[in-house]
Amino acid sequence: MTQEIPQLAARQVYGRLLGYAKPYWRMFAVSIFGMLIYAATEPLFAAMMKPLIDGSFVHKDESIVRLMPLALILIFLVRGIAGFINDYFLSWVGRRVVADLRQAMFEHLLRAPTRYYDQHGSGHILAKLTYNVENVASAATSAVTTLVRDGASVIGLMAYMLYINATLSAIFLIIGPVMVGAVKYATKRFRRYSRRIQDRVGELTHVAQEAIDAHRVVKSFGGQAQETAEFGYINEKTRSLQMKMIATESASVPLVQLISALAIALIVYLSTMQGLRADITVGTFMSFVVAMGLLLPPVKRLTGVNAHLQRGIIAAESLFELLDSETEDDQGTRTLGRAKGRIEYRDVTHQYSPDKAPAIRNLDLIIAPGEKVALVGRSGSGKTTIASLLPRFYDPTGGEILIDGVPIRELSLAELRNQIALVSQDVVLFNDSIANNIAYGRPVPPTQEALEHVAEAAHALEFIRALPQGFGTMIGDRGVLLSGGQRQRLAIARAMLKDAPILILDEATSALDTEAERHIQAALQVLMAQRTTLVIAHRLSTIENADRILVLLEGRIVEQGRHADLISLGGYYARLHRLQFHDVLADV
C-alpha cells in the first residue's frame, strides 16, 4: 500500500526544496517582483473598463477617447516586460536548483556505501537523477509562478470587486470552503499516483538498462519476446497510472470552475437586477463583469497547479531520501605514508544481512609485507568478501582489520584506498581515451613515458600503437571497442601506474589468451615481488607459485600452505585441483 505524506511533512519537504533557492534569493526576488507587477495589471485592466465605457460611450469625453488606447498599450507593455522578468529569472533559479540537486545527489552517490547499490537498482537511482528531478523543476518554477502571480491576481481582482460591490463579491467568499474541499480531495489522489508513477518509471529505467547492457545475451538466447513483454507490462502500468493522474486533474479543474461559474452566474443575475438602479453606471457594471471574467483563468491555473505541486513534492521527497541516506563512514584521521603492506585480520566476521548466514566467520589471518596470498574455494566460500573488506567496501560486522598495525577504520578512506590497487575480473573502463583510462584517478597526469612503460609491462603497448589514435583512441562504453583481453591489460596497466603497496587481483588474467597470459603472468610476478598481494583465484593453475594458498569453505580457512604441500596433503585443495585438471583434459 502506498504511504501518504502528512500535510505538515509535505510543507516541510516543499520548504526544504525552496531552501535550495536561498543562495539565489536576489534573482528569486526579481522574479517575484515581476510576478506582482504582472498580477497588478489584471485588476488595473478591469478598472479601466469604467472610464473607457462611461467616458467614451456615455459622456463622449474626447480626452478619455484619446487616452484609453495609450493606456491599454502601456498596460500590456508593462505586462509583457513583467511576464518576461518573471519567466526568465524564475526559470534561471529553477534550473539552478535542479543543477545543484543533481550535483548534490551525484556527489552523495559517490560517497554512498556499497550496500546502498546492493539494495537499490541502478534504474531507480537513474530515475531520481532524470525523471524525479525534472518534476522538482516544475514545482520550483511553474508552480511558484502560478501560486504567486495568479494568487496575487485573484487577491487583486477580489479586492477590486469588493471595492465596487461588497455584497456581490461576498458570494465568492461563501463558496471558498467548497473549493478548498475539492482541491484537498484531489491533492490526496495526486500524491498517491505521483509516488506510484515514480516507482514505475524507476522500474522502466531498470528494465531498459538491463536489456541494453545485456543486448548480446538477449540476442543470443532469443530473449526479445521476454524483454518486450516485461517492458510492455511496466510501460502499460505506467501509462494507466498517468491516465489516472490526468483524469484526477481533468476532473478537479472543471469541478472548481463549475463552482466558480455558479457563483459568477448568481453574481451576474444579482448585478443585473441592481443594474436597474440609477446609481450603478454601465461602466461600473461592465468593469465588475470584466473583473469576474479575468478571475476565472487564474482560478483555473491555481486549481491545476496542485497536480504539478504534488508531483514535485513527491519527487523532492524521493530526492531527499537519497540525500539523507547514509554515506561511507570516513572518520579516520591517521596516515601511513607508503605502507609496508602487513595485513592482519583479527577475528573478522561479516554478515551481509541478518537473514543470511555469515560470509566469513571468525577469520584470523596475517599476511606479511610482500607476501603473495591466494584465496581459493567454491563460489560463496568467502573469497570476495575477504578482499572487499580490506578497502572497506564493506565494514565487518565483527573483529577488525589492520594494515601495518593500524586499524583501517582509523585511516581516512582516501588514505586507505591509496594503499591498494584493484584489478577485477569484471573490468570497468570508461568511455574515454586509453590514456585517460590508464591514468584514471591520478591527481597529476602521467608523462607519455610513464604511460608507455606500464602499457609495455602489461603487454598492451603493441595493440595500443596499432590503433589509429594510439593512446588517444576512444574505447567506447565500458571499453566495448576493445577485446576482452585488451580491456584486461588496460586494467592491469592502470594498477601498475598506481604503484600501490597492496594489490588485490580478482583473477586478473582470466580474459587473456594462453600466450598473452604467460607474458602477463611474468609481468605480474615482477609487480607482486615488491608488494603484498591478495589473489582471488578461480583457476588454480594461475596461483601455483603463490607464497601461500588459503582454502576457504563456508567462510572459514580449512587448509593453507604452498601448492605442492596442499597437493601432497590430499585434502580439499587437492580435490579441487583434480576436478579442474579433469575439466581441462575434457576440454582438450
TORLUMLUM-914035 format. One record per residue (C-alpha): x, y negated, z negated; residue number from 1. Coordinates in nm, 2 decimals, always signed. Example, Ala and Ser with C-alpha at 12.3 -4.5 7.8 and 13.67 -1.06 7.14 Angstrom:
% residues 2
      X      Y      Z   i
  +1.23  +0.45  -0.78   1
  +1.37  +0.11  -0.71   2
END
This chain:
% residues 588
      X      Y      Z   i
  +0.00  +0.00  +0.00   1
  +0.13  -0.35  +0.08   2
  +0.21  -0.56  -0.22   3
  +0.06  -0.91  -0.22   4
  +0.27  -1.21  -0.31   5
  +0.12  -1.41  -0.60   6
  +0.02  -1.76  -0.52   7
  +0.28  -1.90  -0.76   8
  +0.55  -1.68  -0.62   9
  +0.46  -1.79  -0.27  10
  +0.50  -2.15  -0.37  11
  +0.84  -2.07  -0.52  12
  +0.95  -1.89  -0.21  13
  +0.85  -2.18  +0.01  14
  +1.01  -2.43  -0.23  15
  +1.33  -2.23  -0.22  16
  +1.31  -2.24  +0.16  17
  +1.27  -2.61  +0.17  18
  +1.57  -2.63  -0.06  19
  +1.78  -2.53  +0.24  20
  +1.68  -2.86  +0.40  21
  +1.80  -3.06  +0.10  22
  +2.15  -3.13  +0.24  23
  +1.98  -3.28  +0.54  24
  +1.74  -3.50  +0.35  25
  +1.82  -3.81  +0.55  26
  +1.72  -3.65  +0.88  27
  +1.42  -3.50  +0.70  28
  +1.32  -3.84  +0.56  29
  +1.34  -4.00  +0.91  30
  +1.12  -3.72  +1.04  31
  +0.87  -3.78  +0.75  32
  +0.87  -4.15  +0.83  33
  +0.79  -4.07  +1.20  34
  +0.50  -3.84  +1.08  35
  +0.35  -4.11  +0.86  36
  +0.37  -4.37  +1.14  37
  +0.21  -4.12  +1.38  38
  -0.06  -4.04  +1.13  39
  -0.13  -4.41  +1.07  40
  -0.22  -4.46  +1.44  41
  -0.53  -4.23  +1.40  42
  -0.74  -4.45  +1.17  43
  -0.59  -4.76  +1.34  44
  -0.73  -4.64  +1.68  45
  -1.07  -4.57  +1.52  46
  -1.07  -4.92  +1.36  47
  -1.01  -5.08  +1.70  48
  -1.34  -4.95  +1.83  49
  -1.53  -5.20  +1.62  50
  -1.37  -5.52  +1.76  51
  -1.34  -5.36  +2.10  52
  -1.72  -5.29  +2.13  53
  -1.86  -5.58  +1.93  54
  -1.62  -5.83  +2.08  55
  -1.62  -5.72  +2.44  56
  -1.97  -5.59  +2.50  57
  -2.18  -5.76  +2.24  58
  -2.02  -6.10  +2.18  59
  -1.84  -6.13  +2.52  60
  -1.53  -6.26  +2.34  61
  -1.27  -6.32  +2.61  62
  -0.97  -6.32  +2.37  63
  -1.08  -5.98  +2.24  64
  -1.11  -5.86  +2.60  65
  -0.75  -5.97  +2.68  66
  -0.61  -5.85  +2.35  67
  -0.75  -5.50  +2.33  68
  -0.57  -5.34  +2.63  69
  -0.24  -5.47  +2.50  70
  -0.32  -5.34  +2.15  71
  -0.41  -5.00  +2.30  72
  -0.08  -4.98  +2.49  73
  +0.11  -5.09  +2.17  74
  -0.06  -4.82  +1.96  75
  +0.02  -4.54  +2.20  76
  +0.38  -4.67  +2.24  77
  +0.43  -4.66  +1.87  78
  +0.26  -4.32  +1.85  79
  +0.48  -4.18  +2.12  80
  +0.80  -4.31  +1.96  81
  +0.69  -4.19  +1.62  82
  +0.60  -3.84  +1.76  83
  +0.94  -3.81  +1.92  84
  +1.12  -3.91  +1.60  85
  +0.91  -3.66  +1.41  86
  +0.95  -3.37  +1.65  87
  +1.32  -3.42  +1.72  88
  +1.45  -3.48  +1.37  89
  +1.24  -3.22  +1.21  90
  +1.34  -2.96  +1.47  91
  +1.70  -3.06  +1.41  92
  +1.66  -2.99  +1.04  93
  +1.46  -2.67  +1.11  94
  +1.73  -2.53  +1.34  95
  +2.00  -2.63  +1.09  96
  +1.82  -2.45  +0.81  97
  +1.78  -2.14  +1.03  98
  +2.15  -2.15  +1.13  99
  +2.25  -2.19  +0.76 100
  +2.03  -1.90  +0.66 101
  +2.17  -1.68  +0.94 102
  +2.52  -1.77  +0.84 103
  +2.45  -1.70  +0.47 104
  +2.28  -1.37  +0.55 105
  +2.57  -1.26  +0.77 106
  +2.83  -1.35  +0.51 107
  +2.63  -1.17  +0.25 108
  +2.61  -0.86  +0.46 109
  +2.99  -0.87  +0.49 110
  +3.01  -0.86  +0.11 111
  +2.74  -0.60  +0.07 112
  +2.84  -0.27  -0.08 113
  +2.85  +0.04  +0.14 114
  +2.54  +0.19  -0.03 115
  +2.34  -0.11  +0.09 116
  +2.40  +0.01  +0.45 117
  +2.33  +0.36  +0.34 118
  +1.98  +0.26  +0.21 119
  +1.88  +0.01  +0.49 120
  +1.87  +0.09  +0.86 121
  +2.06  -0.14  +1.09 122
  +1.74  -0.21  +1.28 123
  +1.57  -0.36  +0.98 124
  +1.88  -0.57  +0.90 125
  +1.89  -0.70  +1.26 126
  +1.52  -0.77  +1.25 127
  +1.58  -1.00  +0.95 128
  +1.86  -1.18  +1.14 129
  +1.64  -1.23  +1.45 130
  +1.26  -1.20  +1.42 131
  +1.22  -1.29  +1.05 132
  +1.44  -1.59  +1.06 133
  +1.25  -1.73  +1.35 134
  +0.93  -1.71  +1.15 135
  +1.11  -1.91  +0.89 136
  +1.19  -2.17  +1.15 137
  +0.82  -2.21  +1.23 138
  +0.74  -2.25  +0.86 139
  +1.02  -2.50  +0.82 140
  +0.93  -2.72  +1.12 141
  +0.58  -2.69  +1.28 142
  +0.41  -2.61  +0.95 143
  +0.57  -2.91  +0.78 144
  +0.47  -3.13  +1.07 145
  +0.11  -3.02  +1.05 146
  +0.09  -3.04  +0.68 147
  +0.24  -3.39  +0.65 148
  +0.13  -3.55  +0.98 149
  -0.21  -3.40  +1.01 150
  -0.27  -3.42  +0.63 151
  -0.19  -3.79  +0.64 152
  -0.42  -3.83  +0.94 153
  -0.71  -3.67  +0.76 154
  -0.65  -3.87  +0.45 155
  -0.63  -4.19  +0.65 156
  -0.94  -4.12  +0.86 157
  -1.13  -4.02  +0.55 158
  -1.03  -4.34  +0.37 159
  -1.14  -4.54  +0.67 160
  -1.47  -4.36  +0.69 161
  -1.52  -4.42  +0.31 162
  -1.45  -4.79  +0.37 163
  -1.71  -4.81  +0.64 164
  -1.98  -4.60  +0.47 165
  -1.90  -4.42  +0.14 166
  -2.23  -4.24  +0.13 167
  -2.20  -4.07  +0.46 168
  -1.83  -3.99  +0.41 169
  -1.91  -3.82  +0.08 170
  -2.06  -3.53  +0.27 171
  -1.71  -3.42  +0.37 172
  -1.61  -3.41  +0.00 173
  -1.91  -3.18  -0.07 174
  -1.81  -2.92  +0.19 175
  -1.44  -2.92  +0.08 176
  -1.47  -2.62  -0.16 177
  -1.64  -2.41  +0.11 178
  -1.35  -2.48  +0.35 179
  -1.09  -2.40  +0.08 180
  -1.26  -2.07  +0.01 181
  -1.25  -1.98  +0.38 182
  -0.88  -2.07  +0.40 183
  -0.79  -1.88  +0.09 184
  -0.95  -1.56  +0.22 185
  -0.77  -1.60  +0.55 186
  -0.44  -1.66  +0.36 187
  -0.46  -1.31  +0.19 188
  -0.50  -1.14  +0.53 189
  -0.22  -1.34  +0.69 190
  +0.02  -1.23  +0.41 191
  -0.08  -0.87  +0.43 192
  -0.05  -0.84  +0.81 193
  +0.27  -1.06  +0.82 194
  +0.46  -0.82  +0.60 195
  +0.34  -0.51  +0.79 196
  +0.44  -0.67  +1.12 197
  +0.79  -0.74  +0.99 198
  +0.83  -0.38  +0.88 199
  +0.71  -0.26  +1.22 200
  +0.95  -0.49  +1.41 201
  +1.23  -0.35  +1.19 202
  +1.13  +0.00  +1.30 203
  +1.11  -0.11  +1.66 204
  +1.46  -0.25  +1.65 205
  +1.59  +0.06  +1.48 206
  +1.44  +0.30  +1.73 207
  +1.55  +0.09  +2.02 208
  +1.91  +0.06  +1.88 209
  +1.93  +0.43  +1.82 210
  +1.82  +0.51  +2.18 211
  +2.06  +0.25  +2.33 212
  +2.36  +0.37  +2.12 213
  +2.28  +0.74  +2.19 214
  +2.18  +0.69  +2.55 215
  +2.43  +0.97  +2.67 216
  +2.28  +1.22  +2.42 217
  +1.92  +1.11  +2.52 218
  +2.00  +1.17  +2.89 219
  +2.20  +1.49  +2.83 220
  +1.92  +1.66  +2.62 221
  +1.63  +1.52  +2.82 222
  +1.50  +1.32  +2.52 223
  +1.35  +1.03  +2.73 224
  +0.99  +1.15  +2.67 225
  +1.05  +1.19  +2.29 226
  +1.21  +0.84  +2.26 227
  +0.94  +0.69  +2.48 228
  +0.67  +0.84  +2.26 229
  +0.83  +0.73  +1.93 230
  +0.89  +0.38  +2.06 231
  +0.54  +0.36  +2.21 232
  +0.37  +0.47  +1.88 233
  +0.55  +0.20  +1.68 234
  +0.50  -0.05  +1.96 235
  +0.13  +0.01  +1.97 236
  +0.11  -0.01  +1.59 237
  +0.29  -0.35  +1.60 238
  +0.05  -0.47  +1.87 239
  -0.25  -0.36  +1.67 240
  -0.13  -0.54  +1.36 241
  -0.05  -0.85  +1.56 242
  -0.41  -0.84  +1.71 243
  -0.55  -0.82  +1.36 244
  -0.34  -1.13  +1.27 245
  -0.47  -1.31  +1.58 246
  -0.83  -1.20  +1.50 247
  -0.80  -1.34  +1.15 248
  -0.65  -1.67  +1.28 249
  -0.90  -1.69  +1.57 250
  -1.20  -1.64  +1.33 251
  -1.08  -1.86  +1.05 252
  -1.02  -2.17  +1.27 253
  -1.37  -2.17  +1.43 254
  -1.52  -2.10  +1.09 255
  -1.37  -2.41  +0.93 256
  -1.46  -2.61  +1.24 257
  -1.82  -2.49  +1.22 258
  -1.83  -2.60  +0.86 259
  -1.69  -2.94  +0.97 260
  -1.93  -2.96  +1.26 261
  -2.23  -2.91  +1.03 262
  -2.11  -3.19  +0.82 263
  -2.05  -3.41  +1.12 264
  -2.39  -3.33  +1.26 265
  -2.55  -3.43  +0.94 266
  -2.35  -3.75  +0.93 267
  -2.44  -3.84  +1.28 268
  -2.81  -3.78  +1.21 269
  -2.80  -3.99  +0.89 270
  -2.58  -4.26  +1.05 271
  -2.82  -4.28  +1.34 272
  -3.11  -4.33  +1.10 273
  -2.90  -4.60  +0.93 274
  -2.82  -4.75  +1.27 275
  -3.17  -4.87  +1.29 276
  -3.08  -5.11  +1.02 277
  -2.97  -5.46  +1.14 278
  -2.66  -5.48  +0.91 279
  -2.48  -5.19  +1.09 280
  -2.34  -5.31  +1.43 281
  -2.29  -5.09  +1.73 282
  -1.91  -5.13  +1.69 283
  -1.93  -5.02  +1.33 284
  -2.13  -4.71  +1.43 285
  -1.90  -4.62  +1.72 286
  -1.59  -4.67  +1.50 287
  -1.74  -4.43  +1.25 288
  -1.82  -4.17  +1.51 289
  -1.47  -4.20  +1.67 290
  -1.31  -4.15  +1.33 291
  -1.52  -3.83  +1.29 292
  -1.41  -3.71  +1.63 293
  -1.05  -3.78  +1.55 294
  -1.09  -3.59  +1.23 295
  -1.16  -3.26  +1.39 296
  -0.82  -3.19  +1.57 297
  -0.61  -3.24  +1.26 298
  -0.85  -3.03  +1.05 299
  -0.83  -2.76  +1.32 300
  -0.45  -2.77  +1.31 301
  -0.44  -2.77  +0.93 302
  -0.65  -2.46  +0.93 303
  -0.43  -2.29  +1.20 304
  -0.11  -2.38  +1.02 305
  -0.19  -2.14  +0.75 306
  -0.10  -1.84  +0.97 307
  +0.24  -1.99  +1.05 308
  +0.30  -2.08  +0.69 309
  +0.22  -1.74  +0.56 310
  +0.43  -1.57  +0.82 311
  +0.71  -1.80  +0.72 312
  +0.67  -1.73  +0.35 313
  +0.67  -1.35  +0.41 314
  +0.98  -1.39  +0.63 315
  +1.15  -1.61  +0.38 316
  +1.08  -1.35  +0.11 317
  +1.24  -1.09  +0.32 318
  +1.55  -1.30  +0.38 319
  +1.58  -1.39  +0.02 320
  +1.55  -1.03  -0.07 321
  +1.87  -0.97  +0.13 322
  +2.04  -1.28  +0.00 323
  +1.96  -1.18  -0.36 324
  +2.08  -0.82  -0.32 325
  +2.40  -0.73  -0.50 326
  +2.74  -0.78  -0.34 327
  +3.06  -0.58  -0.40 328
  +3.19  -0.61  -0.75 329
  +3.50  -0.82  -0.69 330
  +3.61  -0.95  -1.03 331
  +3.97  -0.82  -1.03 332
  +4.25  -1.07  -1.07 333
  +4.57  -0.87  -1.08 334
  +4.81  -0.84  -0.79 335
  +5.06  -0.57  -0.68 336
  +5.27  -0.74  -0.41 337
  +5.36  -0.44  -0.19 338
  +5.25  -0.12  -0.38 339
  +5.49  +0.17  -0.42 340
  +5.20  +0.40  -0.34 341
  +5.15  +0.61  -0.66 342
  +4.78  +0.71  -0.67 343
  +4.61  +0.86  -0.97 344
  +4.25  +0.99  -1.01 345
  +4.16  +1.03  -1.37 346
  +3.86  +1.25  -1.45 347
  +3.68  +1.10  -1.15 348
  +3.31  +1.20  -1.08 349
  +3.10  +1.05  -0.82 350
  +2.72  +1.09  -0.76 351
  +2.57  +0.91  -0.46 352
  +2.22  +0.91  -0.62 353
  +2.05  +1.06  -0.93 354
  +1.86  +1.31  -0.73 355
  +2.17  +1.46  -0.57 356
  +2.45  +1.68  -0.71 357
  +2.78  +1.50  -0.77 358
  +3.00  +1.49  -0.46 359
  +3.31  +1.53  -0.67 360
  +3.34  +1.64  -1.04 361
  +3.60  +1.56  -1.30 362
  +3.87  +1.52  -1.04 363
  +4.23  +1.48  -1.18 364
  +4.49  +1.41  -0.92 365
  +4.83  +1.24  -0.90 366
  +4.98  +1.15  -0.56 367
  +5.35  +1.05  -0.57 368
  +5.48  +0.75  -0.37 369
  +5.54  +0.86  -0.01 370
  +5.37  +1.19  -0.06 371
  +5.16  +1.33  +0.23 372
  +4.85  +1.50  +0.08 373
  +4.58  +1.67  +0.29 374
  +4.23  +1.73  +0.18 375
  +4.06  +2.04  +0.33 376
  +3.73  +2.22  +0.28 377
  +3.39  +2.27  +0.43 378
  +3.15  +1.99  +0.51 379
  +3.02  +1.84  +0.18 380
  +3.31  +1.96  -0.03 381
  +3.41  +1.60  -0.12 382
  +3.69  +1.52  +0.11 383
  +3.55  +1.20  +0.25 384
  +3.42  +1.09  -0.10 385
  +3.78  +1.11  -0.24 386
  +3.91  +0.89  +0.04 387
  +3.61  +0.65  +0.03 388
  +3.66  +0.58  -0.34 389
  +4.02  +0.47  -0.30 390
  +3.94  +0.14  -0.11 391
  +3.63  +0.10  -0.33 392
  +3.38  +0.16  -0.05 393
  +3.20  +0.32  -0.35 394
  +3.28  +0.29  -0.72 395
  +3.30  +0.62  -0.90 396
  +3.02  +0.70  -1.15 397
  +3.28  +0.83  -1.39 398
  +3.65  +0.81  -1.45 399
  +3.90  +0.57  -1.29 400
  +4.15  +0.54  -1.00 401
  +4.49  +0.37  -1.04 402
  +4.75  +0.25  -0.79 403
  +5.10  +0.21  -0.94 404
  +4.94  +0.25  -1.28 405
  +4.69  -0.04  -1.23 406
  +4.32  +0.04  -1.23 407
  +4.19  -0.05  -0.89 408
  +3.89  -0.24  -1.04 409
  +4.14  -0.48  -1.19 410
  +4.26  -0.57  -0.84 411
  +4.06  -0.80  -0.61 412
  +3.91  -0.62  -0.32 413
  +4.13  -0.82  -0.07 414
  +4.44  -0.72  -0.27 415
  +4.34  -0.36  -0.30 416
  +4.25  -0.32  +0.07 417
  +4.56  -0.50  +0.18 418
  +4.75  -0.20  +0.05 419
  +4.55  +0.05  +0.26 420
  +4.53  +0.12  +0.63 421
  +4.25  +0.34  +0.76 422
  +4.23  +0.55  +1.08 423
  +3.89  +0.71  +1.11 424
  +3.78  +0.99  +1.33 425
  +3.49  +0.77  +1.43 426
  +3.69  +0.49  +1.59 427
  +3.55  +0.15  +1.56 428
  +3.66  -0.10  +1.82 429
  +3.51  -0.44  +1.91 430
  +3.40  -0.59  +2.24 431
  +3.72  -0.79  +2.27 432
  +4.07  -0.76  +2.43 433
  +4.31  -0.48  +2.35 434
  +4.55  -0.72  +2.18 435
  +4.28  -0.86  +1.95 436
  +4.16  -0.51  +1.86 437
  +4.51  -0.40  +1.76 438
  +4.57  -0.73  +1.57 439
  +4.22  -0.72  +1.41 440
  +4.22  -0.87  +1.06 441
  +4.58  -1.01  +1.08 442
  +4.58  -1.37  +0.94 443
  +4.87  -1.46  +1.18 444
  +4.85  -1.34  +1.54 445
  +5.14  -1.10  +1.61 446
  +5.40  -1.15  +1.87 447
  +5.39  -0.98  +2.20 448
  +5.69  -0.78  +2.10 449
  +5.51  -0.66  +1.78 450
  +5.21  -0.55  +1.99 451
  +5.42  -0.36  +2.23 452
  +5.62  -0.19  +1.96 453
  +5.32  -0.05  +1.78 454
  +5.15  +0.04  +2.11 455
  +5.45  +0.23  +2.22 456
  +5.48  +0.41  +1.88 457
  +5.11  +0.51  +1.92 458
  +5.17  +0.62  +2.28 459
  +4.93  +0.36  +2.40 460
  +5.17  +0.13  +2.58 461
  +5.17  +0.33  +2.91 462
  +4.80  +0.32  +2.97 463
  +4.77  -0.04  +2.85 464
  +5.03  -0.16  +3.10 465
  +4.84  +0.03  +3.37 466
  +4.53  -0.18  +3.31 467
  +4.47  -0.49  +3.53 468
  +4.50  -0.74  +3.24 469
  +4.72  -0.53  +3.02 470
  +4.68  -0.63  +2.65 471
  +4.42  -0.89  +2.76 472
  +4.18  -0.63  +2.90 473
  +3.83  -0.64  +2.76 474
  +3.73  -0.29  +2.64 475
  +3.35  -0.33  +2.62 476
  +3.11  -0.25  +2.33 477
  +3.28  -0.01  +2.09 478
  +3.56  +0.04  +2.35 479
  +3.32  +0.21  +2.59 480
  +3.55  +0.13  +2.88 481
  +3.83  +0.34  +2.74 482
  +3.86  +0.72  +2.69 483
  +3.82  +0.88  +2.35 484
  +4.20  +0.94  +2.33 485
  +4.28  +0.58  +2.43 486
  +4.04  +0.45  +2.17 487
  +4.21  +0.67  +1.90 488
  +4.55  +0.55  +2.00 489
  +4.45  +0.18  +1.97 490
  +4.31  +0.26  +1.62 491
  +4.65  +0.42  +1.53 492
  +4.83  +0.12  +1.67 493
  +4.61  -0.11  +1.46 494
  +4.70  +0.08  +1.14 495
  +5.07  +0.07  +1.23 496
  +5.06  -0.30  +1.28 497
  +4.90  -0.35  +0.93 498
  +5.20  -0.17  +0.79 499
  +5.03  -0.09  +0.46 500
  +5.20  +0.13  +0.20 501
  +4.90  +0.37  +0.18 502
  +4.74  +0.54  +0.47 503
  +4.40  +0.72  +0.50 504
  +4.38  +0.94  +0.81 505
  +4.05  +1.09  +0.89 506
  +4.17  +1.35  +1.15 507
  +4.34  +1.07  +1.34 508
  +4.44  +1.29  +1.63 509
  +4.11  +1.47  +1.68 510
  +4.02  +1.29  +2.01 511
  +4.36  +1.34  +2.18 512
  +4.46  +1.60  +2.43 513
  +4.72  +1.85  +2.34 514
  +5.02  +1.67  +2.50 515
  +4.92  +1.33  +2.36 516
  +4.86  +1.49  +2.02 517
  +5.22  +1.62  +2.00 518
  +5.35  +1.27  +2.07 519
  +5.12  +1.10  +1.82 520
  +5.19  +1.36  +1.55 521
  +5.56  +1.28  +1.59 522
  +5.49  +0.90  +1.56 523
  +5.27  +0.96  +1.26 524
  +5.54  +1.16  +1.09 525
  +5.77  +0.87  +1.11 526
  +5.50  +0.63  +0.99 527
  +5.40  +0.86  +0.70 528
  +5.75  +0.92  +0.59 529
  +5.76  +0.59  +0.41 530
  +5.40  +0.57  +0.30 531
  +5.16  +0.75  +0.07 532
  +4.92  +0.93  +0.30 533
  +4.58  +1.08  +0.23 534
  +4.47  +1.30  +0.53 535
  +4.12  +1.43  +0.57 536
  +4.17  +1.74  +0.77 537
  +3.92  +1.91  +0.99 538
  +4.16  +2.11  +1.20 539
  +4.41  +2.29  +0.97 540
  +4.67  +2.31  +1.24 541
  +4.73  +1.94  +1.21 542
  +4.83  +1.94  +0.84 543
  +5.07  +2.24  +0.82 544
  +5.36  +2.00  +0.74 545
  +5.18  +1.82  +0.46 546
  +5.37  +1.79  +0.13 547
  +5.06  +1.92  -0.05 548
  +4.72  +2.06  +0.06 549
  +4.42  +2.03  -0.17 550
  +4.15  +2.28  -0.10 551
  +3.81  +2.15  -0.21 552
  +3.49  +2.34  -0.29 553
  +3.17  +2.17  -0.42 554
  +3.37  +1.86  -0.54 555
  +3.65  +2.05  -0.72 556
  +4.00  +2.14  -0.63 557
  +4.01  +2.52  -0.61 558
  +4.36  +2.55  -0.46 559
  +4.66  +2.33  -0.39 560
  +5.01  +2.38  -0.25 561
  +5.20  +2.38  +0.07 562
  +5.07  +2.56  +0.38 563
  +5.29  +2.86  +0.36 564
  +5.23  +2.91  -0.01 565
  +4.85  +2.89  +0.04 566
  +4.85  +3.13  +0.33 567
  +5.06  +3.38  +0.12 568
  +4.82  +3.34  -0.17 569
  +4.54  +3.49  +0.05 570
  +4.27  +3.28  -0.11 571
  +4.01  +3.03  +0.01 572
  +4.25  +2.83  +0.23 573
  +4.38  +3.15  +0.39 574
  +4.02  +3.25  +0.48 575
  +3.95  +2.90  +0.63 576
  +4.27  +2.91  +0.83 577
  +4.19  +3.26  +0.95 578
  +3.84  +3.16  +1.06 579
  +3.98  +2.86  +1.25 580
  +4.25  +3.07  +1.41 581
  +4.00  +3.32  +1.53 582
  +3.78  +3.04  +1.67 583
  +4.08  +2.91  +1.86 584
  +4.16  +3.25  +2.00 585
  +3.79  +3.29  +2.10 586
  +3.82  +2.97  +2.30 587
  +4.13  +3.08  +2.49 588
END
